[in-house]
Amino acid sequence: MIHILIKKQVKLGFMNKLDWQEVGMQLVQEITSHLRKRVNEADCNIILKLQDKRNPIYAIDEEVEDLARNFLEREQIPVVIKSEDRPAHQITSDPIKTFILDPLDGSMNAIRGIPYYCVSLAIGNLNLRKKFSLDDIDFGIVQNICSGDTFVASKNGGAYLNDNRINTSQITDLSEALISIYTRHAPRNVLTLADAARSIRTNGCAALELCEVARGAYDSFIYLSNSIKTYDIAAGAFIIKEAGGSVCVNQNNIHNEDNVSIVASCNEELHSSIMKKLNEQ
């Protein structure tokens, strides 16, 4: 059992990488299994409340967040969990790690029957309780609920898709780049950037779209409105970094530190071209 393993290692004062990744994978698998059974049920698409007038929180969102917390409490995993629809919560009195979890990224896709949504989990040190930084993350896991494809990465250990090593693309010319761009509330120069790229996409699931950059399908991911959540991008951005990409996350929202902007690219050369274009007046 997980809790037996954890308790033994807490007494020894350490937790090795393999064990934390295993705990994370078991949590992700439990969420995925539940969602595959529940997501098409009518009661899942009830809107409980609105983050704002365009961002509903569905019944299934809170259901899977409760499932995740129940799993961690049942197994007495020594973590602080930060997730989108519940306040940060300390599972045990002596936490070792922070879990940044989005148990259902792409909720609207799931509700509408669009097969592109996932579980996203970043595991890092306790600094993540207060301020987000990719440097504080040790593991990232993103699992496509529909296909079962699983992206994982560990600090300085590279990134993998279904156990196969992945790397970002070698595209350096902006005119050849395929970019995921979210234009809502974005500055106008984002539209200029979209015109300069070869093509753009928006698929409604940031964590998976970041992983598309990590595996070389997309060349960049851009969300500049200071409204995407750290829970949406933590694992995917970390996976890009471990796959060889360049990531810039800015926290400019003084009212909510969990709201960020992000530019993530396949390599430094393309990243520099994108940033230069974005900084043009």
C-alpha positions in Angstrom: 0.0 0.0 0.0 1.1 3.5 -0.7 0.7 4.8 2.9 2.9 2.0 4.3 5.7 3.0 1.9 5.4 6.7 2.6 5.4 6.3 6.4 8.5 4.1 6.3 10.4 6.7 4.2 9.2 9.6 6.3 10.8 7.9 9.3 14.0 7.6 7.3 13.8 11.2 6.4 13.9 10.9 2.6 11.6 10.2 -0.3 13.3 9.1 -3.6 12.2 10.3 -7.0 10.7 7.0 -8.1 8.4 6.8 -5.1 7.0 10.4 -5.6 6.4 9.7 -9.3 4.7 6.5 -8.4 2.4 8.2 -5.9 1.6 10.9 -8.5 0.9 8.2 -11.2 -1.5 6.4 -8.9 -3.4 9.6 -8.1 -3.6 10.4 -11.8 -4.8 6.9 -12.7 -7.5 7.0 -10.0 -8.8 10.4 -11.4 -8.7 9.2 -15.0 -10.5 6.0 -14.2 -13.2 7.9 -12.4 -13.7 10.5 -15.1 -14.0 7.8 -17.8 -17.0 6.5 -16.0 -18.6 9.7 -15.0 -17.9 12.4 -17.5 -20.8 11.6 -19.8 -23.4 11.5 -17.0 -26.0 14.3 -17.1 -25.4 15.5 -13.6 -21.7 16.2 -14.3 -22.5 19.2 -16.5 -24.4 21.2 -13.9 -22.8 24.6 -13.4 -22.2 25.2 -9.7 -20.7 28.7 -10.0 -18.8 31.0 -12.3 -15.2 32.0 -11.9 -16.2 34.8 -14.2 -19.1 35.1 -16.7 -17.3 32.8 -19.2 -15.6 30.3 -17.0 -18.1 28.0 -15.3 -17.1 25.4 -12.6 -19.0 22.2 -13.3 -20.2 19.6 -10.9 -17.6 17.2 -12.3 -14.8 19.7 -11.5 -15.5 19.7 -7.8 -16.2 16.0 -7.8 -12.8 15.0 -9.0 -11.1 17.6 -6.8 -12.8 15.9 -3.8 -11.7 12.5 -5.2 -8.1 13.6 -5.3 -8.2 15.0 -1.7 -9.8 11.9 -0.4 -7.1 9.7 -2.1 -4.3 11.8 -0.5 -6.0 11.7 2.9 -6.8 8.0 2.7 -3.2 7.2 2.0 -1.8 10.0 4.3 0.5 11.4 1.7 2.5 14.2 3.3 1.8 17.0 0.9 0.1 20.4 0.5 -2.4 20.2 -2.4 -3.2 23.3 -4.5 -6.0 22.8 -7.0 -8.3 25.1 -9.0 -11.6 24.9 -7.3 -10.6 24.4 -3.6 -8.4 26.3 -1.2 -4.8 25.0 -0.7 -5.0 22.1 1.8 -2.4 20.5 4.0 -3.0 16.7 4.0 -0.7 15.9 7.0 0.9 17.9 9.8 4.4 17.4 8.3 4.2 17.9 4.5 7.2 17.2 2.3 6.0 18.2 -1.1 3.4 20.4 -2.9 1.0 18.9 -5.4 -0.3 21.4 -8.0 -3.2 19.6 -9.5 -5.8 20.2 -12.2 -7.8 17.0 -12.1 -9.8 18.0 -15.2 -8.2 20.5 -17.6 -10.5 21.0 -20.5 -13.7 20.8 -18.6 -15.8 22.3 -21.4 -14.3 19.9 -23.9 -15.3 17.1 -21.7 -18.9 18.4 -21.2 -19.3 19.1 -24.9 -18.0 15.7 -26.0 -14.8 17.0 -27.5 -12.2 14.3 -26.8 -9.3 16.5 -25.7 -9.0 16.8 -21.9 -6.6 15.6 -19.2 -5.3 15.3 -15.7 -2.4 17.6 -14.9 -0.1 17.1 -11.8 3.1 18.9 -10.9 5.0 17.7 -7.8 7.5 20.1 -6.2 8.9 21.5 -3.0 7.1 23.4 -0.3 8.0 26.8 -1.8 5.2 26.2 -4.3 2.7 26.8 -1.5 3.4 30.5 -1.7 4.9 31.4 -5.1 5.0 29.5 -8.4 8.4 28.7 -10.0 9.3 26.0 -12.5 12.6 25.7 -10.6 10.7 24.3 -7.6 9.1 21.4 -9.6 10.5 17.9 -9.5 8.0 16.0 -11.5 5.3 16.6 -14.0 2.5 14.2 -15.2 -0.1 14.9 -17.8 -2.5 12.2 -18.9 -4.9 12.5 -21.8 -8.1 11.0 -20.4 -9.5 10.0 -23.8 -6.4 8.3 -25.4 -4.5 7.3 -22.2 -1.4 9.0 -23.6 0.8 9.9 -20.6 3.5 12.6 -20.5 6.0 12.5 -17.6 9.1 14.4 -16.8 11.5 14.5 -13.8 14.0 17.3 -13.0 17.1 16.8 -15.1 15.7 13.5 -16.2 14.1 14.4 -19.5 10.6 14.1 -20.8 8.7 11.0 -22.0 5.5 10.1 -23.8 4.3 6.6 -23.0 7.9 5.7 -21.9 9.5 7.0 -25.0 11.8 10.0 -24.8 10.5 13.2 -26.4 12.1 16.4 -27.5 10.8 19.7 -28.8 11.0 20.6 -32.5 13.9 22.3 -34.2 11.8 24.9 -35.9 13.5 28.3 -35.6 11.8 30.4 -38.2 8.6 32.1 -37.0 7.1 31.9 -40.4 7.3 28.1 -40.2 6.0 27.7 -36.7 2.7 26.1 -35.6 1.6 27.9 -32.5 -1.1 27.5 -29.9 -2.3 31.1 -29.2 -5.1 32.2 -26.8 -6.2 35.6 -28.0 -8.9 36.4 -25.4 -8.0 39.5 -23.5 -4.6 39.4 -25.1 -2.7 42.5 -26.3 -3.1 43.4 -30.0 0.4 42.4 -30.8 -0.6 38.8 -30.3 -2.7 39.0 -33.4 0.3 40.4 -35.3 2.3 37.4 -34.0 -0.5 35.0 -35.2 -0.2 36.5 -38.7 3.5 36.0 -38.7 3.3 32.3 -37.8 2.6 29.5 -40.3 -0.6 28.5 -38.5 -2.3 28.7 -35.1 -4.4 26.4 -33.0 -6.6 26.7 -29.9 -7.9 23.4 -28.5 -9.2 24.4 -25.0 -6.8 22.3 -22.9 -3.7 24.1 -22.0 -1.9 21.3 -20.3 -2.2 19.0 -23.3 -1.3 21.8 -25.7 1.9 22.5 -23.7 2.7 18.8 -24.1 2.2 19.1 -27.8 5.1 21.6 -27.8 7.1 19.1 -25.7 6.7 16.3 -28.2 7.4 18.6 -31.2 3.9 18.7 -32.7 3.5 22.4 -31.8 6.3 24.9 -31.8 5.0 27.3 -29.2 2.2 28.0 -26.7 1.2 31.6 -25.8 -1.3 32.9 -23.3 -0.7 36.5 -22.3 -3.8 37.8 -20.5 -2.6 37.1 -17.0 -5.6 34.9 -16.5 -4.4 31.3 -17.1 -3.9 29.4 -13.8 -0.7 27.9 -12.5 -2.7 24.6 -12.1 -3.3 24.6 -15.9 0.3 25.1 -16.9 2.6 23.8 -14.1 3.1 20.2 -15.3 3.0 21.0 -19.0 5.5 23.9 -18.8 7.9 21.7 -16.7 7.6 18.9 -19.3 8.5 21.4 -22.1 11.5 22.5 -20.1 12.7 18.9 -19.7 12.1 18.2 -23.4 14.5 21.0 -24.3 12.2 24.0 -24.7 12.3 27.6 -23.4 9.6 28.7 -21.0 8.8 32.2 -19.6 6.1 32.5 -16.9 5.1 35.9 -15.6 3.1 36.6 -12.5 1.8 40.1 -13.0 -1.6 39.8 -11.4 -1.3 41.5 -8.0 -4.8 40.3 -7.0 -4.2 36.6 -7.7 -0.7 35.1 -7.8 -2.1 31.9 -9.3 -3.0 33.8 -12.5 -0.1 34.0 -14.9 1.0 34.6 -18.5 3.1 32.2 -20.4 5.2 31.9 -23.5 6.7 28.4 -24.1 8.6 27.6 -27.2 10.5 24.7 -28.7 13.9 26.3 -28.5 15.6 29.5 -27.5 16.0 30.9 -31.1 12.3 30.7 -31.8 11.5 31.9 -28.4 13.6 35.0 -28.9 11.9 35.7 -32.2 8.5 35.5 -30.6 9.4 37.7 -27.7 10.9 40.3 -30.1 7.6 40.3 -32.1 5.6 40.6 -28.9 7.6 43.6 -27.8 7.1 45.5 -31.0 4.9 48.5 -30.6 
